[in-house]
Amino acid sequence: MMVLPNILVTGTPGTGKSELCRQLADKLGFRWQNVSEIVTEHKFVEEYDEEFECPVLDEDRLLDHLEPLMQQGGCVVEYHSSEFFPERWFAAVWVVRCSTSLLYDRLQAREYGERKIKSNMECEIFQIPLDEARDAYRKEIIFEVTSDTSEDLDATVQRVRDWLEQWKAKHNKS
């Protein structure tokens, strides 16, 4: 049986990571690992950050939880941060971006507070998730994609499908 690689989908909250991961799981057979849900379910939290209005992740416990899943392959891991994951886990890192006007509307729809919206907008404007990925992973495995429209999403799913076919051809020669 052919083993699928693990991929990371990262980006500012509200850029479209979850919808991309949902599509990759449905259409390409990846097992979706939504880090935010895993953290909540297993209480991998050290404290709550009042300034950024979010929990502070217990990275060690999360990584210990994910390690056996990652060893099996075929995971698409979704999280807004990327630098603490071991590089060896991922064959590709997909950084999802969107226009700031759309992002603002998406974050408002989530009923984020103004401070949290401002912080996330700044993350996108200053391309923090992209730079973080570039600092943590080899440039040849990083792919920047846009998620403004459903057509963008379809194009990204196709791009991942094409990348996956190339990966399989390269890594599963028998």
N, C-alpha and C positions, 0 to 999 in steps of 0.2 A: 504494500500500500504506500502511495506517495504521501510524504509528510509535507504539510504546508509550512511556510516560514511564519515567524511572528512579525507583526508590524505595529508601529506606534502611530496613533493619530493624536496630534496635539494642536493647540491653538487657544486663543483667548476665549473665555466663556461667551457663548452666543454666536460663534462663527459658523457653527454647523457640524461640529464633530460627531455628535450623537446620531444625527441623521445619516452621515456618511458611514459610521460604524454599523448602524442598523442595516444599511444597504449591503455593505461588505459581508456581513454575517448571512443575510438572506440570499444574496446572489453568488457569493464566492465561497461560502462554507467556512468562513472564519468563526471562531468562538469569541464573542465580544466580551471583553473584560472592562467594564465601566468602573474605573478606579474610585470615583466619587461614591458610587453605590456600594462597592466592596468596603470602603472605609467606614461608611455609615453602618452597614450590616454587621461588621465585625468589630466596630468601635476602635478602629486604628487611629485614635485621636489623642494627642498629648494635652491640648488645651484649646480654648477658643480665642481667636484674635479679634478683639473688639474693633480695632482700627480698620481692619480689612473685612470685617463682618463675615468671617469664615473660620472653620476649624483648622487647627494646626495638625498636619499629618504626622503620624508615627511611621516614618519611612521604613525603618528596620522591620517592623512587624508586617507592613504591607509587602515588602520585598520577600520576606520569608514565606508569606502566604502565596505569592505569585510564582515563586521559583519552580515548584513542581509542575504548574500549569505551563509555564514557558518552556520547560524541558520537553513537553509533549509536542510543542509546535502548534501552528494553526491558530494562534491568538491574535486578535486585533485589540490592542490596549488603548483605551481612551483616557486622556487626562490633560489638563491645561498646563501642566509643567512636565518637563522631560529630563532635566539634567541629572536626576538621582537614579534613574533606571540604568542598569548595566548595559553598556553598548553591545555586548555579546548577545543580548536577548533579541535584537532586532535586525532584520534584513533590510528594512526600509522605515523611514520616519516621514510621515505625511503631515505637513504643517498647514492647517486650514486657516484661511484669511477671509475677511469680507470687508466691504466698504464701511466706513465709520458711520455713515448716515443709517444704513441698515442695522448695523450693530447697536446703535443707540436705541432704535425702535425695538429690537429684539430684547435688549436688557430691560427696557421699560416694561415690556409685556411680561417679563418674569417678575415684575414688581420689585426690582432691586432698588435700594436706596440711592440717593444722588451721589453719595461718596463712593459707593461700590460701582456705580455706573461710571463715574469719572475715572476711577482707578483702572477699570477694565478698558475704557476708551483709550487711556494713555498707554496701556499695554499694547493695544493694537496699533495705535499711531506710531509708537516707537519700536514696533515689531519685536517685542520682548520674547514671545514664544519662538519666533524664527531664529533670533540671535542665540537664545538658549540652546536650541537644537544644533545650531552651527558650532557652538562651543563644546557640545557634549558628544557629537557623532561625526563620523567621516562625511565630508561634503557629498560624496558620490551616492550616499544612501538617503539624502534629504531631498524631499520634493515639496515645493510650495504650490498650493492649489487655492483657488478662489471658490467661495460658496455663497454668491449673491443670489443665484436663481436656481430653479430646479434643473435647468439645462446645464448649469455649472456642476451640479451634483452628479447628473448623468455622465457628463464628460469625465469627471474625476473617477467615478466607478469604472468607466471604460479604461481610463489611464491605469488604474490599479490592476484591472484585469490584464491589460497588455503587459504591465510590469511583471505580474505573477507568471504569465506564460513564459516570459524570458527567463525568469528566475528558475522555473521548473526545468526548462530546457538546459540550463547551465548546471543545475545542482542534482538532477535526478537522472543522469545518464547511466544506463545499466548495461 
